[in-house]
Amino acid sequence: MTHMFAKLLEWLLTVLPFFFGLAFLAPLSVQVMESFGVEALGGVDMWTVSLIIFGVWGGIASWTGRWI
């Protein structure tokens, strides 16, 4: 049981940057863009653009272990 919990915790810490990108960075970028009056980018809603950009960036950070 302890081994399973340790594996689950290890997996959670591995994918944490992905969830950080989706749950914090994407909404933050939407709010910043709204403050500058940007509602869409190329006809696509800013939520969609932000979720794609920061989901991919968080996924890469989870995979490589680095944000930069």
N, C-alpha and C positions, 0 to 999 in steps of 0.2 A: 504494500500500500504506500509506504514511504517513497519507494523508488518511482512509482507512478506519479505521485505528487511532485517529486523533484523534476521529472521529465515534463510535466505540465507547466510548472513554473519556468523551466528553461525555455520552453516553446513560447510562453507568454512574453518573457523578456526579449526574445528574439524578434517578435512581431510588433513590439511596442512602438517603434518608430513609425511603422505603417499607420497604426491607429492614431498616433500623435499628429501625423500629417493630415489625416481625414478629420479628426475631431477638434483640432486647434488651429492649425495653419490655414486650412481651407476657409472656415468661417471668418478668421481674421482677415484674410485677403479680400473676401467679399465685402466686409465692412470698410476696409480701406478704399476699395474701388468705388463703393457707394458714396463715400465722403468726397471723392473726386468727381462724382457724377457719371461714372461709367456703369452702365447697366448690362451691356452685352459686348461681346468681343467677336467680331465677324458674324454677327447674327445669332450667336450662341449665348445662352444665359450664363452669367458669371458663376453661378453655383456649379454648373456642369464643368466649366473650364477649370475652376479652382479644385474641384474634387478629382478631376483627371490629373492635373499637374501635381498636386500635393499627394495624391494617392500613389502616383508613379515614383515621385521623389522619396516618399516614405518607404515604398517597397524596395527601392534601390538602397536606401539607408539600412533597411532590415537585412538585406541580402549581403551587402558589403561590410556593414558594421560602422559606416561613416556617413555623415551628412554631406561632406564636401568631397 
